[in-house]
């Protein structure tokens, strides 16, 4: 009943891309996404492909993992391509029955598919090369300047970290309760939908109660160790920008200029 | 209420929502996940602010690429026709929390609050579905088609989930009371 769960797509490694400061990686990913929406012709894609291919090569991550990231939206890409291919009006190139493929349709379909593929590949690369802890750490540091307007940067990052940490624990708990109830005769796998939903109750009541109990224990443990939020906290691992980070920024600036150029001066 | 504990509870509901997306009731053709059930429970048990915060962070984490959504995560989710429901979760948790605030958590309260929450989810999800299908994916669908695909097919299942929520609420509330009326503060 529980789908097999892969928690985290992160692939540990020791490449320059892995070692980059997570803050820089997040900012560059955002810039990359914005650039994809600036692009309005295929020259732009040619440039942005450099933007994605270089880090992929440097990170030494197998292309297989990037394709895996594309799988969830494969259907969306397919539908987009098919509909654009057949339903865009223009110069007819090929005809199948009452459907016709137009030149504009082919262009549009390729353009939309490329945008989606580039978008997903780029953001997948971020999660493939950055551990969840580094990611939340980076987010906390990036949100720090907004503390002044009342954004609780540390608390938000802490909640994300705790959530990630406890997904496997609570999942295990769910499985354990399920087995315990099955041993007492609960039936999760037969009957019609209404019955199955009803049978969820003996699973969910203990699950919620144990979550509240665990939260209480954890709060007590944290307070016993004098946890009081991010103020005056010192870190064992300091985030530091290195030469790779500065190089990546320079590289991005160059490519961004290129993309903007193709948008306004090539048609 | 205690600040550290609230923070942890929000984190736990993020985790539970992520798990809810992955518990599925196997049915022929359309397997149904329990995700909305956890959204409703977040609103009911955590209240408007913390409930909505847990859903907001859940969505934010998924978009960043942390693996909490039904199928991984990542920015590409924004282009999924179903992303509107995720936005709806945030508002629904808030609205449900608002309704049950300062009221006794019995079957009836939980039921009607969840019904309103469900309507909020549809109100966000269906127009989003319609927009993405028509404008991003280029699939032509009529407004009625969007309502049919995005709401009517899910309605019976969601109502049953609400009934489960409503019968869970008094049982759980009774037993977490000692944790809510905090002994230490």
Interface residues (C-beta under 8 A of the other chain):
Chain A: X1 X2 X3 X5 X6 X7 X8 X9 X26 X33 X69 X72 X73 X76 X79 X80 X83 X84 X87 X88 X108 X112 X116 X119 X120 X123 X124 X126 X127 X132 X135 X136 X139 X155 X156 X158 X159 X160 X161 X162 X163 X164 X166 X167 X170 X171 X174 X189 X193 X194 X196 X197 X198 X200 X201 X204 X205 X207 X208 X209 X211 X212 X213 X214 X215 X216 X218 X219 X220 X222 X223 X227 X229
Chain B: X2 X3 X4 X5 X7 X8 X9 X10 X11 X12 X13 X14 X15 X16 X18 X19 X22 X23 X24 X25 X26 X27 X32 X34 X37 X41 X45 X57 X58 X61 X64 X65 X66 X67 X68 X71 X72 X73 X74 X75 X76 X79 X80 X81 X136 X137 X138 X139 X140 X157 X160 X161 X163 X164 X167 X168 X171 X172 X175 X176 X179 X184
